[in-house]
């Protein structure tokens, strides 16, 4: 066991591996070896290796391949034991060859359970393979649904254990986007099986191009998503770079906002959106003269008025950007106060958007615990007491209570940064 692998994850993998061994043994007892034709099996083993040779990495860990179509076809063509062997062949080889065995043990196990269960279901409900009938169709749909659901559950749970996030968060930020795309490969798998039955080996050659195109579509989406995230990070760095005293401010505030949003039980997609909004919450400071941002003394009333324009300016900057537009009011109002004495519109209480109330607490805490030209940083405990003292006046009491609750965890994470944690299963392959 890797010392860095969470205990829950290790127990989960061992349990899954035990289940896989049971299913493998059970399907072996059902084998009719007189019906086995080795050439088609060799062809599909080659096809699965080809499909898995170019995985597409997911942004939150894990990766996907286009082997789902090959596995779907094998469910129609072969007995369950053979389906499992085809599904896990490459991973089993990697278990033997690579030092990072735990990852491949998990991959082999979840594929064995998913594909084995699906193949058993198909065999149970479908008539003997002669001419394709409507019964074959319904049996195929049921088996593919089971395979997909099991595969998604297994991968989501291991990423949840290793990354210490809720399964819903992993699902929404890492897998949800791909569901329809993955399921669209199921008909391709059925077509591969039908073509192989009627044409044979050369019919499979015709499907190499669609598989390559499917893989390219995965990669294109991930590349666009990564470019989008890189753009946000670059913009955040550019904003912070304008004021050397706020270096890293935006990313820290985004982390606080994420932790707060989860503590307040906001939906996972909303948490992700607020994280990105927090990354660019100070974008309006590009309109503020540098001599004001860098002034090493308290601002004059006139300078303070100019500084206060940064939040509405930021809202104006992003309001026409399709993805960020819903967050323009969050940026506009993140300096409002619970008692109505804030700016720019003197909103009070729940008139202030929820995201702005969360951002306000996160922003204030990081500002207090960071050096500024005109003062030294407060100690975190002092800043926390300041937040609590301003609860109900400057800040939403509920948000302050949530921050107080997560504060010990934030301190622990700051002292023991997990960012370089090398967990074997973090790169779990998702063959769906």
N, C-alpha and C positions, 0 to 999 in steps of 0.2 A: 504493500500500500504506500503510495506517495504521501509524505508527511503533510503536503499542502492540499491534499484532497479532503474536503469536508467529510466528516464521519457519515452524515446522512447520505451523501452521494455514494460513498463506498458501499454502504449497506444496500442502497438502492440497486447498484450495479450487480452486486453479488446475488441479490434476490432475482433480478432479471435474468442473469446468467443461468441460475438454477432452473428457472422456468423454461429457458431456451433449451437446456439439455433434456428436460422432460419431453418437450414437444418434438425435439429431434429424435429422441428414442421412440416415442409413440408413432411418429410418421414412418420410421424405419420398419416397424412391425407391420405396417400396412402395405409395404412395397410388394408389387408384383413384378419380379425381376424379368419374367419372360416377355414383358411388354416394353422393356427398356431398349431404346435405340440410342447408341452412344454418339453418333455424329450430330444430331440436333442438340444434344446436351453440350457438346464441345463448342458448337456454333454459338449457343447462348452464353456460355462462359466467356467466350471471346468478346461477345457483344456487351456483357456487363462490365468487363474490364475496360473496354473502350469508353463506355458511358461514364465510368467513374474516374477516368484518367484526368478529367479537367473539371474539378469541382469549382463552384462559385461561392466565395466566402460571404457569410452574412454579417451585417454590421455589428450585431450584439453577440457574436460567437456562433460557431457551427458553420456548416456549409451545405449546399445542395448540389445534386447532380441530376442528370436527365435519365438515370437508370430506372425510374419509376415505370416508364413505358416498357422496358425490357422485362421487368418483374411481372407487370400486368399481363404481358403476353405469355410468360412462362406459366402463370397460374392456369391459363386455358390449356396449354399444351402438355404439361407434365404432371406427374404425381407429386403430392405435397412434399415428400422427402427431397425430391430432385429440385423443386422450387426453392426450398430452403438452401440447398447447396449452391444453387446459382446465385441467390440473394447475398449470401455471406462469403462467397468464394474469395473475393479480393480482400475483405477485411480479415478473414481467417489467415490468409497468407501474411498480411501485415502484422498480425498478432505474433507470428513466429519471427518475422524479420526485423521489426522495429523495436526500439527500447521503450517507447511510450506505449506499453501494451494495454494499459487500462482503458485508454480511449477506444482502441479497436475491440477490446472485450465488450465494451458497452455497445458499440456499433453492431458487432456480430450478434449480440444477444437480442437487441431490439429488432433487428431485421429478421432474425430467426422466429421470434414470437409473432411479429406482424405478418410476415409472409406465410409462415406456417399456419397460423390461424385462418388467414384469408384463403389459402389453398384448400384447407380442410373444409371450410364453409362452401367453397365452389364445388368441391368433389361431392359433398353431401347433397347439394341442391340441384346439380346439373345432371342430365342424362348422359349416358356414354357418348363419347365424341364421335359422331358420324357426320350427319349434316347439321349445320348450325341452326338452332331453333330459338324461339322466343324464350324458352326455359333457360337456355344457355345465357341469353342476354340478362335476364333478371338475376341469375346466379352470379354472373360476372359483376353486375352493379353492386350487389350486396357484398361480395368479397372485397371489391376495391374500396368500398366505403369503410369496411372494417379495417383493412390494411392502413388506409389513410388516417383514420381516427387514432388507431393504436400508435402508429408512427409519430404522429403529432404529439400525442400525450407523452410518450416516452422521451422524446427529444426536449419538449418544453419543460418537463419535470427535471431532467438532468441539468439543463441550463439554469433553472430556478435554484437548484441546490448549490451549484458551483458559483453562481453569480449572486446568490443570496437576494433574489428578487422574487416578487410574486409571480406565479405562473401566468396570470392575466397580463402582466407587464411584458413578459417574454413573448407571449402570443401576439399582443397588439403591435409591439415594436419590431418584432423579428420574423414572424411567420405569417401573420394574418394576410399581409399583402400578397403572398404567393399562393393562397389557397386555390383560387380559380385557375391560375396558371398551371399549377400542379395537376389539378383534376382534369384539365383539358388534355393532359397526356394520356389519360386512361383510354379514350377512344383510339388514340394512336397505338397503344399497346394491343387493343383488340384487333385493330387492323393488321398489325404485324403478325399476330397469330393466324388470322384468316389468310393472309398472303402466303405465309410459310406453309400452311396446310395445302394450298392450291398451287403454289409456284415452286416452293422449296427455297434452297439457299440463296439463289440469285434474287429472289423477291426481297430478301432482307437488305440487300445492297441498296435498293431503291429508297430505304428509310434512313440511311446514314445521313443524308442531307437534312431531312426534317429534324433529326435529333441534334445535329449541329446547329440548326437555326434556333431550336428550343433553348439550347445552352447559351447561344449568343443573346437571346432575349433576356435570360436571367442576368447575364453579365452586364448587359446594357442598363437594366434597371438598377442594379447594385451600384454601378459606376455613377449613374446620375444621382443616386441618393448620397453617395460618398462625396460627390462634387458639391452637392447642396450643403452638406454638413461642413465640409471644408470651407465653403464660402462664409458660412455663419461664424466659424472659428476665426477666419481671417479678418472679418469685419469686427469681431469682438476685440481681437488683438490691436487692430488699427485704432479703435475707439480708446482703448486703454493706453496705447502708445502716445496719444496726444497729451496725456497727463501722466508723467512718470510716477507720481505718487499713487496712482490707481492701478498699477500693473497687476494683472491677475484678478482685478476686482470683479469683472463681469462673469468669469468662469466660476469664481467662488460663490457669487450670488446665485448663479444658476444651480449650483450644487445644493445650496440651502433651500432654494425654491423647490427643487425636486424632492428633497427630504420632507419638507413641510407639506407639500401637496399630497404625498403618499400618506403622511400621518393624518391628514384631513380626509383620507379615503376618496380622493378624486379619481375619476376613471383614468386608466393608464394612458389613453391617447391624449387626455387633457394634461396629464403630468408632463408628457413629452413635449407638448406644445408650449406649456409655460416655461419649460427648461430653455427652449430656443428663444422665446421672448425675453427671458431674463438675460440671455447671452448678449442681446442687443439693446437692453433697456436704456442705455445711455447714449444711443446713437445720435440724439439731438445735441450732444456736446460738441459735435463738429461745427456747429454754428456759433459757439461761444468763443470769444477771443482768448488766445493762449495766455495773455498776461493776467486774465481773470482766473483761469484754471490753475495757474501756477503761483498766484499771489501768496506770499509768505506772511500774510496778516489777514485779519478778518475783513470781509468785503464791505465796501461802502454801500449805502442804500441803493445807489444807482447800479453798482456792480452786482449787487444781490438780485435786483430786478432782471438784469440781463441773464444771470445764471438761471433764474427760475423759468426762463423761456425754453430751456433745453427739453423739458418733458413734452410740451405741446409741439415743439419742433420735431422731436423724435416721432411722435404720432403722425405728423404730416409726412415725414419721410417714408414711413412704411405703409401708409394707408392704401396705396395703390399697388402694393406687392401682394399678389393673390393669396399666398400662403400666410403672410403675416398680418394681413388686413384685419382679421378678427381680434388681433391683439393690440391694435392701435390705441384703444381706450385704456388698456392696461398700462401702456407706457405713458399715456397722457396723464393718468391720475395716480401714478405710484408715489407722488408726494402729497397727496391729499391726507388729511388727518381725520381720525374717527370723530373728533369733536367739531369738525367743520372749519377748523382754522388753517387748513392747508392750502395748497395751490395746485392747479391754476383756477379751479372753479368752485372752491370752498364746499365741495361735497362733504356729506357727513354720514356716518354709520354705513348701513348697507346700500346707500346710494353709490358708494364707491365700488367699482367692480371687484369681485372676489379675487381675481388674479392680481389686481393692483394692491389689495390689502396684504396678500401673501408676499408679493414683491417688496412692499414697503418695509416689512419686518426684516426680511433677508438683507435688503439693501442697507438698512440702518445698522444692523449688527456688524456687517462687514466694514462699513464706514467707520464705526466706532473702534473696531479692533485693528484698523490700519493706520499707518502714519499719514499725516496730512501736512502741508507746508506750514500750517499755523499751530499744530499740536502733535504730540506723540500719541501712539495708539494706546487705547485702554486695554487692560487685561480682560480676557473673555468673561470672567466671572463678574467683573464690574459692568461690562456691557450688558450682560444678561440681566443684572439687577436694574439697569437703566431701562431696558425694555419692559420689565415687569412694573417698574414705577410709572411708565407712560401708558400702560395698558388701560384702555377705556378713555384715554385722552388723545394720544397720538395714534395708537395702534388698536386694531381689532382684538379684543380680549381673547377670543377663541384662537386666533392665530398665535398670540403670545403664549397661551397655554400649550399649544401644540409644539412651539419652538422650545419651551421649557422642558417638555417631555422628551424631545429628541436630543436636547443639548448634550447629555452625557454620552450618547452614542456618537455624536459628531466629534466630541473631544477624543474619544477612543479611536475613531477612524483616522483622525488627524495624526495621532501618535503612532498608529500602526497602519500605514498606507498599504492597501492591497493592490495597487494599480499594476504591479509587476508580477502578481501571483500567477505561477505557471501551473494551472490545474490541467491535468491530462485531458479530462473530459470537456474542457471548455471549447475544444475544437471539434466536438462531436459531429460526424457527418450525418446529414439529414437526407436520406434517399427517399424522396417522395415525388 
